[in-house]
Amino acid sequence: MDLHDYLRVVRKRWRAITVATLLIVAFAALFTLWSPKVYEARTQLFVSTSGGQDSSQLLQGNTFTQQRVKSYSDLISTPTVLDPVIKQLGLNTTPDDLGQRITASVPLDTVLIDVYVDDASAQRAAAIAEAVGKQFSTSVVDLERVSDKTPSPVKVSVVRPASVPTTPISPMPARNLGLGLVLGLLVGLGVALLRDTFDTSIKSERDVKDLSDETIIGTIAFDPDGGKHPLIVQSDPHGLRAEAFRSLRTNLQFVDAANHPRSMVLTSSLPGEGKTTTAANLAISMAAAGARVCVIEGDLRRPRLLRYMGMEGSVGLTNVLIGQAELLDVLQPFGDSALQVLGAGQIPPNPSELLGSETMARLIGTLEEMFDYVVIDAPPILPVTDATVLSTLTGGVVLVTGCGVVNREHVTRSLEALRGVKGNILGIVVNRVPTHGAHAESYYYSDGYAPLPEDRSRRERSRERQSA
């Protein structure tokens, strides 16, 4: 993943990242609020040796003291020092437990010992530190004295008396909240990346490109009003989606230029991806460019093409295939264009057998002689085999992929099904591409200009007339 992918994930999953961050920051705040306060008192001791008349003896004494200081720091947390302290202060603890709350350190190349005492009470921490310093001085003198008649060569003095701390060393609200914020962002980003990794749905044109090497011949933006105004090329001819269908028409002209297909099947993996709308708008765009076009309602299970185009027909394709009607009698012109529509007719009990019959093959051949283009709206590939059967009878097949409707497995299985029957895949149309959000795409007219204000006004008036 590159930086663009990470930014896309953040834009898409920002809610999850925000929730994770707030939860962990809230946990850090509660942890800080409920954690007992701990205070730390400090005292500092100075270790010296007696004797020495010249510089050589003084140097030897200093070296001796520095070596002994390292052992003295470990001596502070032993029962020799802590037992008297516990008795003096009347503490309800043991030397081992008290020793765990005492830390002694020796600054480098010094004869100083820093003693730190942690306790839930600031006053008690200071009292323990003071008592430890005094008792340690006495204990060292006793340990270093060779005999009762010989004085100890080592002297320990308190150079920094313990004072009562005013602020606790734990918990630290600023640090805890800062760590919670950083950890929350990392966890939120991790969850977002994990969800995005396991999310196999098709969300954008990029997902289709990563999935297959098939050519993407069209990208259609999502329109929430598409269900109410399916014929966008007619109702909003200057809109971005109408221009996208015209771009699809142009791209199809360059597909397999040496053996240009006259007939094509438009299908999808699952219902709801917009194959019927795409077929209708593509046919209208082709006819608007001056081509003679026939669009066939080849979905004999859930036919919707005639309804989208505002037409009716009780007879159509099935009646021609079983010999009940003549082709020219059931073709319906669409407006004043060179577009003819062949409805589905009566719903048969055996659509796959009827669409794969020799009669259907001859009918497609006849239509190819009569028209420049024959566009067939076929059922989805995965639920039924009708589209794969039709792909063997026509010049090629266009797979419509709806963003947010199918996942990668669906598209892969559809392509494999078409390849399995040696269908000529002309390309993929990515439909329902979001125009807002993390997976939004940019759409422009082929001449590089955005729609003018008068174009938008004309589009709005056209839609109002359509609704009326």
C-alpha positions in Angstrom: 0.0 0.0 0.0 1.2 3.5 -0.8 0.4 6.8 0.9 -2.7 7.3 -1.2 -4.1 3.9 0.0 -3.5 4.8 3.6 -5.2 8.2 3.1 -8.1 6.5 1.4 -8.5 4.1 4.3 -8.4 7.0 6.8 -11.1 8.9 4.8 -13.3 5.8 4.6 -12.8 4.5 8.1 -12.5 7.8 10.0 -15.4 6.9 12.2 -13.9 3.7 13.4 -10.5 5.4 14.0 -12.3 8.2 15.9 -14.3 5.7 18.0 -11.2 3.6 18.8 -9.2 6.7 19.8 -12.0 8.1 22.0 -12.5 4.8 23.7 -8.8 4.4 24.6 -8.4 8.0 25.6 -11.5 7.5 27.9 -9.9 4.4 29.3 -6.7 6.2 30.0 -8.7 9.0 31.7 -10.5 6.5 33.9 -7.3 4.7 34.7 -5.7 8.0 35.7 -8.7 8.9 37.8 -8.9 5.6 39.6 -5.2 5.0 40.1 -4.0 5.7 43.6 -1.6 8.7 44.0 2.0 8.0 44.7 4.3 10.6 46.2 8.1 10.5 46.1 10.4 12.0 48.7 14.2 12.4 48.1 17.2 12.7 50.4 20.8 12.8 49.4 23.8 11.4 51.4 27.5 12.3 51.2 30.1 9.6 52.0 33.5 10.6 53.2 36.6 9.0 54.7 38.8 10.3 57.5 42.6 10.6 57.5 45.1 11.4 54.9 47.8 14.1 55.2 49.0 14.4 51.7 47.5 14.5 48.2 48.4 10.8 47.5 46.5 9.6 50.6 43.6 11.9 49.8 43.4 10.4 46.3 43.5 6.9 47.6 40.8 7.7 50.1 38.6 9.2 47.4 39.0 6.1 45.3 38.2 3.9 48.2 35.1 5.9 49.0 33.8 5.7 45.4 34.2 1.9 45.4 32.5 1.6 48.7 29.6 3.8 47.7 28.5 1.3 45.1 28.0 -1.2 47.9 26.3 1.3 50.2 23.5 1.9 47.6 22.5 -1.8 47.9 22.8 -1.7 51.7 20.0 0.9 52.0 17.2 -1.6 51.2 18.4 -4.3 53.6 16.9 -5.2 57.0 20.0 -3.8 58.7 18.8 -0.3 57.8 15.0 -0.8 57.4 14.2 -2.7 60.6 15.1 0.2 62.9 13.2 2.6 60.5 10.0 0.4 60.7 10.2 0.3 64.5 11.0 4.0 64.8 8.0 5.1 62.6 5.7 2.3 63.7 5.1 1.1 60.1 2.9 -1.9 59.4 5.1 -3.5 56.8 8.1 -5.7 56.4 11.7 -4.8 55.3 11.2 -6.6 52.0 8.0 -4.7 51.2 9.5 -1.4 52.3 12.6 -2.1 50.3 10.6 -2.3 47.1 9.5 1.3 47.6 13.0 2.6 48.1 15.4 3.3 45.3 19.1 4.3 45.7 21.3 5.5 42.9 24.9 6.8 42.7 25.7 9.6 40.3 28.6 8.8 38.1 32.1 9.5 39.6 30.7 10.9 42.8 30.5 9.9 46.5 26.8 10.9 46.7 23.9 8.6 47.2 20.4 9.6 46.1 17.6 7.9 48.0 14.0 7.9 46.7 11.0 6.7 48.7 7.6 6.2 47.2 4.4 6.1 49.3 0.7 6.9 49.0 1.2 9.6 51.7 3.4 12.6 51.0 4.2 13.1 54.7 5.0 9.4 55.3 7.3 9.3 52.2 9.2 12.3 53.6 9.4 10.7 57.1 10.7 7.4 55.8 13.3 9.1 53.6 14.5 11.2 56.6 14.6 8.1 58.9 16.4 6.0 56.3 19.1 8.7 55.8 19.8 8.9 59.5 19.7 5.2 60.1 21.9 4.5 57.1 24.6 6.9 58.5 24.5 5.0 61.8 24.5 1.5 60.1 27.5 2.4 57.9 29.5 3.6 60.9 28.8 0.4 62.8 29.7 -1.8 59.8 32.9 0.0 59.0 34.2 0.1 62.6 36.8 -2.6 63.0 36.6 -2.7 66.8 34.9 -0.7 69.6 38.2 1.1 70.2 38.8 2.0 66.6 36.7 4.7 65.0 35.1 4.1 61.6 37.1 5.5 58.7 33.8 6.2 56.8 31.3 9.0 57.6 27.9 9.5 56.0 26.3 12.9 56.1 22.8 14.0 55.0 23.4 16.9 52.5 19.8 17.1 51.2 17.2 16.6 53.9 13.9 15.0 52.8 11.0 17.4 52.2 7.3 16.7 51.8 6.4 16.4 48.1 3.6 18.6 46.8 2.7 16.7 43.6 2.4 13.0 43.0 4.7 11.2 40.6 1.9 8.9 39.6 -0.5 8.9 38.0 0.5 11.5 35.3 -2.6 12.7 33.6 -0.9 14.5 30.7 1.3 11.5 29.9 -1.4 9.0 30.2 -3.8 10.9 28.0 -1.1 11.6 25.5 -0.2 7.9 25.4 -3.9 7.0 25.1 -4.3 9.4 22.2 -1.3 7.9 20.3 -2.3 4.3 21.1 -5.9 5.0 20.1 -4.8 6.4 16.8 -2.6 3.4 16.1 -5.3 0.9 17.2 -7.9 2.7 15.2 -5.7 2.8 12.1 -4.9 -0.9 12.6 -8.5 -1.8 12.9 -9.3 0.3 9.8 -6.5 -1.4 7.7 -7.7 -4.8 8.9 -11.3 -4.1 8.0 -10.2 -2.7 4.6 -8.1 -5.8 4.0 -10.9 -8.2 4.7 -13.4 -6.0 2.8 -13.7 -7.7 -0.6 -16.5 -5.5 -1.9 -16.0 -3.6 -5.2 -15.9 0.0 -4.2 -14.2 1.8 -7.0 -12.7 1.5 -10.5 -9.3 0.8 -8.8 -10.7 -2.3 -7.2 -11.7 -3.7 -10.6 -8.3 -2.8 -12.1 -6.6 -4.7 -9.3 -8.8 -7.7 -9.8 -8.7 -8.3 -13.5 -6.7 -7.5 -16.6 -9.8 -7.0 -18.6 -10.2 -3.5 -20.1 -12.4 -1.0 -18.3 -14.3 0.6 -21.2 -16.7 2.7 -19.1 -17.1 4.3 -15.7 -20.6 5.5 -14.7 -21.1 7.6 -11.6 -23.7 6.7 -9.0 -26.9 8.7 -9.2 -29.4 8.3 -6.3 -32.2 9.4 -8.7 -31.2 6.7 -11.3 -34.2 4.6 -10.4 -36.6 7.4 -11.1 -34.8 8.6 -14.2 -33.1 5.6 -15.8 -32.8 7.1 -19.3 -30.3 9.7 -18.2 -29.0 10.2 -21.8 -32.5 11.5 -22.7 -33.5 13.2 -19.5 -30.2 14.9 -18.7 -28.2 14.9 -22.0 -25.7 17.4 -20.8 -25.0 15.7 -17.4 -21.8 13.9 -16.4 -23.5 10.4 -16.5 -24.9 11.0 -20.0 -21.4 12.0 -21.1 -20.1 8.8 -19.5 -22.4 6.7 -21.6 -21.3 8.5 -24.7 -17.7 7.8 -23.7 -18.7 4.1 -23.3 -20.1 4.2 -26.9 -16.9 5.7 -28.2 -14.7 3.1 -26.4 -16.7 0.2 -27.8 -15.9 1.5 -31.3 -12.2 0.8 -30.7 -12.7 -2.6 -29.1 -11.4 -5.3 -31.5 -11.2 -2.9 -34.4 -10.1 -5.7 -36.8 -13.2 -7.8 -36.1 -15.6 -5.2 -34.8 -18.6 -6.9 -33.0 -22.0 -6.0 -34.4 -23.9 -7.7 -31.5 -23.1 -7.6 -27.8 -24.5 -8.9 -24.6 -24.7 -6.6 -21.5 -24.8 -8.6 -18.3 -23.7 -8.4 -14.7 -22.7 -10.7 -11.9 -25.8 -10.1 -9.7 -29.1 -8.3 -9.9 -29.1 -4.6 -9.1 -25.8 -3.6 -10.7 -27.4 -1.5 -13.4 -27.0 -3.6 -16.5 -30.5 -2.8 -17.9 -30.0 0.9 -17.4 -26.6 0.7 -19.0 -28.0 -1.2 -22.0 -30.8 1.3 -22.6 -28.6 4.4 -22.3 -25.9 2.8 -24.4 -28.4 2.0 -27.2 -29.8 5.5 -27.1 -26.3 7.0 -27.3 -25.4 4.8 -30.3 -28.6 5.8 -32.0 -28.0 9.5 -31.3 -24.7 9.2 -33.1 -26.5 8.1 -36.2 -26.1 4.3 -35.9 -29.0 1.9 -36.5 -29.5 0.1 -33.2 -31.7 -2.7 -31.9 -31.9 -3.2 -28.2 -33.3 -6.6 -27.1 -34.9 -7.3 -23.7 -33.1 -10.6 -23.3 -33.8 -10.9 -19.6 -36.6 -13.4 -19.9 -36.9 -13.9 -16.1 -37.2 -10.3 -14.8 -37.7 -8.1 -17.9 -37.5 -4.4 -17.1 -36.1 -2.8 -20.3 -39.5 -1.8 -21.8 -40.7 -0.3 -18.5 -37.5 1.8 -18.2 -38.0 3.0 -21.8 -41.6 3.8 -21.2 -42.9 1.2 -23.6 -45.3 -1.7 -23.5 -45.5 -5.0 -25.3 -47.3 -8.3 -24.8 -45.5 -9.9 -27.7 -41.8 -9.9 -28.4 -38.7 -12.0 -28.5 -40.2 -15.2 -27.2 -43.1 -15.0 -29.6 -40.6 -14.7 -32.5 -38.5 -17.6 -31.3 -41.4 -20.0 -31.1 -42.9 -18.8 -34.4 -46.0 -17.0 -33.1 -44.9 -13.6 -34.5 -42.8 -12.0 -37.2 -39.7 -10.0 -36.3 -40.8 -6.8 -38.1 -44.2 -7.0 -36.4 -42.8 -6.8 -32.8 -40.0 -4.3 -33.3 -40.9 -1.0 -31.7 -39.3 2.4 -32.6 -38.1 4.5 -29.8 -39.1 8.1 -30.5 -37.7 9.7 -33.6 -34.3 8.0 -33.4 -32.9 5.1 -35.3 -33.4 2.9 -32.3 -35.7 -0.2 -32.4 -36.7 -2.1 -29.3 -37.5 -5.8 -29.1 -39.3 -6.6 -25.9 -39.1 -9.9 -24.1 -42.7 -11.0 -24.8 -44.3 -13.8 -22.8 -42.1 -15.3 -20.0 -41.2 -18.9 -21.0 -40.6 -21.8 -18.6 -37.2 -22.5 -20.2 -35.4 -19.3 -20.9 -31.9 -20.8 -21.1 -32.9 -23.3 -23.8 -34.8 -20.7 -25.7 -31.9 -18.2 -25.7 -29.4 -20.9 -26.7 -31.4 -22.3 -29.5 -30.5 -22.2 -33.2 -33.5 -20.0 -33.8 -32.0 -17.4 -31.5 -28.7 -17.6 -33.3 -30.4 -17.1 -36.7 -32.4 -14.2 -35.2 -29.2 -12.4 -34.0 -27.7 -13.0 -37.5 -30.7 -11.4 -39.1 -30.6 -8.4 -36.7 -26.9 -7.9 -37.4 -27.8 -7.6 -41.1 -30.6 -5.1 -40.4 -28.8 -2.9 -37.8 -25.3 -1.5 -37.1 -25.5 -2.6 -33.5 -27.5 -5.2 -31.6 -27.5 -4.7 -27.8 -28.9 -7.5 -25.7 -29.9 -6.9 -22.1 -29.2 -10.4 -20.5 -29.8 -11.7 -17.0 -27.0 -11.8 -14.4 -24.4 -14.5 -14.9 -24.2 -16.1 -11.4 -27.9 -16.8 -10.7 -28.6 -18.3 -14.2 -26.7 -19.4 -17.3 -28.6 -17.3 -19.8 -25.9 -14.7 -20.3 -23.1 -17.2 -20.8 -25.3 -19.0 -23.4 -25.9 -15.7 -25.2 -22.2 -14.8 -25.2 -21.5 -17.7 -27.5 -24.0 -16.4 -30.1 -23.0 -12.8 -30.2 -19.9 -10.8 -31.1 -19.0 -10.1 -27.4 -20.1 -9.5 -23.9 -19.8 -6.4 -21.7 -19.8 -7.1 -17.9 -21.4 -4.3 -15.8 -20.0 -4.2 -12.3 -21.9 -2.2 -9.7 -19.9 -0.7 -6.9 -21.2 -1.5 -3.5 -23.3 -4.4 -4.9 -20.8 -7.2 -5.6 -17.5 -8.3 -4.2 -14.3 -9.5 -5.9 -15.3 -13.1 -5.8 -18.5 -12.4 -7.7 -16.7 -10.6 -10.5 -14.0 -13.3 -10.7 -16.5 -16.0 -10.9 -18.4 -14.2 -13.7 -15.3 -13.7 -15.7 -14.3 -17.3 -15.3 -17.8 -18.4 -16.4 -17.5 -16.3 -19.6 -14.0 -17.5 -20.3 -15.2 -21.1 -19.7 -17.5 -20.9 -22.7 -14.9 -18.9 -24.7 -17.1 -15.8 -24.7 -15.5 -12.7 -26.2 -15.2 -10.3 -23.2 -15.3 -6.8 -24.7 -14.6 -5.1 -21.4 -16.0 -4.1 -18.1 -18.2 -1.1 -17.2 -17.8 0.1 -13.7 -21.2 1.4 -12.6 -22.5 3.1 -9.5 -19.1 4.6 -8.7 -19.4 7.0 -5.7 -18.9 10.7 -6.3 -18.4 11.5 -2.6 -16.3 9.9 0.1 -13.1 7.9 0.2 -13.7 6.1 -3.1 -15.0 9.0 -5.1 -13.9 9.4 -8.6 -13.6 12.6 -10.7 -15.7 13.0 -13.8 -15.2 15.4 -16.6 -16.5 16.0 -20.1 -14.3 14.8 -22.9 -13.6 18.3 -23.9 -12.4 19.1 -20.3 -15.2 21.5 -19.3 -17.6 21.2 -16.4 -21.3 21.7 -17.2 -22.3 25.3 -17.6 -24.9 26.9 -15.4 -27.4 27.0 -18.2 -26.7 23.2 -18.7 -27.6 22.6 -15.1 -30.8 24.6 -15.4 -31.8 22.7 -18.5 -31.1 19.5 -16.7 -33.2 20.5 -13.8 -36.1 21.6 -16.0 -35.9 18.3 -18.0 -36.1 16.3 -14.8 -39.1 18.3 -13.6 -40.9 17.6 -16.9 -39.9 13.9 -16.6 -41.4 13.8 -13.1 -44.6 15.5 -14.2 
